[in-house]
Amino acid sequence: NLFDYAEVVQAASFLKVLQNYKNDVPLLSVLKSPFFSFTDAELYEIKQSAPKTKFFHEALFEARLNGSLTEKVNNFFATISKYKNVALARGGIYALKKAIVETPFECVTLSKFNGKKKLELVNDFITKISSIDDEPDLPNVINAIEVLNESLKASDSASPGGTVSFMTIHKSKGLEFPVVFLSNLAKKTPNITDPVLC
């Protein structure tokens, strides 16, 4: 699944933040990503600087005006504003491609282990969402991301008839099978009182 890769999630989150930065999950993903490279300590400092705020985006908004990270936070808002304008003029996909090249995202990703492959996965993600909806405006691109995510989840969970699926307990969560085989149980006798097994 493409969404198993952090770089793909970060690219999708970037588009979601362009549409609405007030969704804290994609916002935090983008802030920590190579697009902006905020550290955990910096994110903690932002939230702690505005203890009365309920949501992270509110603390981030307040951090524009005061605090030691004012410059970095203002850079975030300026960059998002810039690429939002690009998305409005040329479409979300174009804005994402431009941001990947113009921000540190591409360089940082390429410097990682298997960086070239990770960047190819991001480009594959862009190609797939482009093929779902040829309307470039941001809401359609965001919808295409959701459609792609759902179709990948469905294809991950569906096994062709007459086949055997091998997966971890975590991977099988939420799925139902008529027959389940647990391997390697002979190696160690499970503790019957263990609440997970009861």
Backbone torsions as a table, in degrees:
resi	resn	phi	psi	omega
1	ASN	NA	129.5	179.8
2	LEU	-57.7	-33.7	-175.9
3	PHE	-77.4	4.3	172.2
4	ASP	-82.1	-9.7	-177.0
5	TYR	-102.2	127.1	-175.7
6	ALA	-55.8	-39.6	-176.8
7	GLU	-64.9	-36.1	178.1
8	VAL	-69.4	-43.3	177.6
9	VAL	-61.0	-40.7	179.5
10	GLN	-64.8	-40.3	177.8
11	ALA	-64.9	-43.7	177.8
12	ALA	-63.7	-41.3	179.9
13	SER	-64.8	-35.9	178.3
14	PHE	-58.8	-45.7	178.7
15	LEU	-64.3	-40.2	179.2
16	LYS	-64.7	-37.0	178.7
17	VAL	-70.4	-34.3	175.8
18	LEU	-60.5	-39.2	179.9
19	GLN	-73.3	-41.4	-177.0
20	ASN	-159.9	106.5	-178.1
21	TYR	-76.1	-4.6	-175.9
22	LYS	-86.0	10.0	173.7
23	ASN	-98.4	107.5	-168.9
24	ASP	-63.3	-32.4	-176.8
25	VAL	-66.5	-55.3	176.4
26	PRO	-65.2	-31.3	178.7
27	LEU	-59.9	-49.4	180.0
28	LEU	-65.7	-36.7	176.9
29	SER	-59.8	-44.7	-178.8
30	VAL	-69.6	-41.2	-179.7
31	LEU	-61.8	-39.1	-179.6
32	LYS	-79.3	-17.9	-175.3
33	SER	-73.0	169.4	176.1
34	PRO	-62.8	-11.0	174.9
35	PHE	-61.6	-38.9	-175.9
36	PHE	-131.0	-23.3	173.8
37	SER	55.5	43.6	171.1
38	PHE	-73.6	141.1	176.9
39	THR	-87.6	165.7	175.9
40	ASP	-59.2	-40.4	-179.4
41	ALA	-63.6	-39.3	178.8
42	GLU	-67.4	-40.9	178.5
43	LEU	-64.3	-40.3	176.6
44	TYR	-62.1	-44.1	-179.8
45	GLU	-61.6	-40.3	178.7
46	ILE	-61.8	-48.0	-178.3
47	LYS	-65.8	-39.7	-179.3
48	GLN	-70.8	-23.6	-179.9
49	SER	-73.9	-12.9	178.8
50	ALA	-134.1	69.0	-172.7
51	PRO	-64.7	-20.7	-178.3
52	LYS	-83.2	-8.9	-179.8
53	THR	-80.4	142.9	-179.3
54	LYS	-85.9	-37.5	-174.4
55	PHE	-111.7	153.3	-178.3
56	PHE	-64.4	-40.4	-178.0
57	HIS	-60.1	-29.8	177.0
58	GLU	-69.1	-42.1	177.7
59	ALA	-64.9	-39.6	178.7
60	LEU	-63.2	-42.1	179.5
61	PHE	-62.1	-42.0	177.9
62	GLU	-67.4	-31.8	-178.4
63	ALA	-68.2	-11.7	176.4
64	ARG	-65.1	-30.4	-171.1
65	LEU	-95.5	-27.4	-179.3
66	ASN	-152.3	161.0	179.7
67	GLY	111.8	167.4	-176.1
68	SER	-74.6	-13.3	-177.8
69	LEU	-105.8	17.2	-176.3
70	THR	-53.9	-46.3	-177.6
71	GLU	-63.5	-44.5	-178.9
72	LYS	-67.0	-39.6	179.0
73	VAL	-67.5	-43.3	177.9
74	ASN	-63.8	-34.7	175.4
75	ASN	-62.8	-40.4	177.0
76	PHE	-58.1	-52.0	-177.7
77	PHE	-63.5	-38.5	178.5
78	ALA	-65.5	-41.7	-179.9
79	THR	-66.2	-44.5	178.4
80	ILE	-62.1	-42.7	178.9
81	SER	-61.6	-43.6	179.5
82	LYS	-58.8	-51.4	-175.6
83	TYR	-75.5	-23.4	173.3
84	LYS	-66.7	-41.5	176.8
85	ASN	-64.3	-39.1	176.1
86	VAL	-62.6	-43.1	179.9
87	ALA	-63.0	-39.4	179.1
88	LEU	-66.5	-36.3	-177.9
89	ALA	-82.4	-41.2	-171.4
90	ARG	-121.9	-7.6	179.3
91	GLY	108.6	157.0	-177.0
92	GLY	-65.3	-40.1	-179.6
93	ILE	-63.6	-44.5	178.9
94	TYR	-61.0	-43.3	179.8
95	ALA	-62.0	-41.8	179.5
96	LEU	-64.6	-47.4	179.3
97	LYS	-58.8	-42.6	180.0
98	LYS	-65.1	-42.4	-179.8
99	ALA	-65.6	-38.0	179.2
100	ILE	-59.7	-40.1	-177.6
101	VAL	-81.1	-38.9	-172.4
102	GLU	-85.7	-22.3	176.6
103	THR	-96.0	176.4	178.3
104	PRO	-69.4	-2.7	-173.9
105	PHE	-51.9	-52.5	-176.1
106	GLU	-63.7	-47.6	-178.9
107	CYS	-62.8	-45.8	-178.7
108	VAL	-65.2	-42.3	-179.9
109	THR	-63.8	-43.7	179.5
110	LEU	-64.9	-27.0	-178.7
111	SER	-79.5	-11.4	-180.0
112	LYS	-80.3	164.2	173.3
113	PHE	-59.8	131.7	-176.5
114	ASN	58.6	30.9	-176.7
115	GLY	-59.8	-39.3	-179.8
116	LYS	-63.4	-42.4	178.5
117	LYS	-64.6	-40.0	179.7
118	LYS	-64.0	-40.1	178.2
119	LEU	-68.6	-35.1	175.4
120	GLU	-63.5	-37.8	177.3
121	LEU	-65.2	-38.9	176.6
122	VAL	-63.3	-43.5	178.3
123	ASN	-65.8	-35.6	175.7
124	ASP	-64.0	-42.6	176.4
125	PHE	-58.4	-46.1	-179.9
126	ILE	-61.8	-43.3	178.8
127	THR	-61.6	-43.6	-177.8
128	LYS	-66.8	-42.8	179.8
129	ILE	-71.3	-28.0	175.5
130	SER	-66.9	-35.2	-177.7
131	SER	-77.0	-20.7	-179.8
132	ILE	-75.0	-42.1	-178.0
133	ASP	-142.8	120.5	-177.5
134	ASP	-86.5	2.3	173.8
135	GLU	-80.5	121.1	-172.8
136	PRO	-81.1	-7.8	-175.1
137	ASP	-66.3	152.7	-171.6
138	LEU	-56.1	-46.3	179.4
139	PRO	-59.2	-38.3	178.1
140	ASN	-68.4	-36.8	178.1
141	VAL	-66.6	-42.2	178.0
142	ILE	-62.8	-42.2	176.7
143	ASN	-61.4	-41.4	178.7
144	ALA	-62.3	-36.4	177.2
145	ILE	-62.3	-45.0	179.9
146	GLU	-64.8	-41.6	178.1
147	VAL	-61.7	-45.3	179.0
148	LEU	-62.0	-46.2	-179.6
149	ASN	-59.4	-45.9	179.5
150	GLU	-64.8	-40.7	-179.7
151	SER	-68.3	-35.2	177.4
152	LEU	-69.8	-38.0	176.2
153	LYS	-63.3	-42.4	-179.5
154	ALA	-65.0	-40.9	-179.9
155	SER	-72.1	-28.3	176.5
156	ASP	-68.9	-38.8	-174.3
157	SER	-86.1	-18.7	-177.5
158	ALA	-91.0	128.1	174.6
159	SER	-108.6	141.0	176.9
160	PRO	-59.4	147.7	-179.4
161	GLY	-54.9	142.2	177.8
162	GLY	77.8	13.9	179.6
163	THR	-112.0	163.9	177.5
164	VAL	-110.3	131.6	178.4
165	SER	-100.7	127.6	174.1
166	PHE	-104.8	124.4	-179.9
167	MET	-156.7	163.3	176.5
168	THR	-76.4	167.1	176.6
169	ILE	-60.8	-37.7	-179.2
170	HIS	-65.8	-40.9	-179.5
171	LYS	-66.7	-31.9	-176.3
172	SER	-84.7	-2.8	-176.9
173	LYS	-55.5	129.4	178.2
174	GLY	86.3	-7.9	179.3
175	LEU	-96.4	157.1	178.1
176	GLU	-124.0	138.1	178.8
177	PHE	-133.8	143.9	178.7
178	PRO	-69.2	-30.0	-179.3
179	VAL	-135.5	135.6	178.6
180	VAL	-130.7	130.6	175.4
181	PHE	-111.0	131.1	175.8
182	LEU	-105.0	122.7	-177.2
183	SER	-92.3	162.0	174.7
184	ASN	63.2	21.9	178.3
185	LEU	-73.6	-21.1	-179.0
186	ALA	-73.5	-20.3	-178.3
187	LYS	-66.2	-38.0	-178.0
188	LYS	-147.5	131.7	179.4
189	THR	-73.5	124.1	179.3
190	PRO	-67.8	147.5	177.0
191	ASN	-74.8	114.1	-175.6
192	ILE	-63.1	-26.6	-178.8
193	THR	-84.1	-4.2	178.9
194	ASP	-61.1	123.7	-175.9
195	PRO	-62.3	-23.3	178.9
196	VAL	-67.9	-34.3	-176.4
197	LEU	-90.4	-14.2	-177.8
198	CYS	-82.2	NA	NA
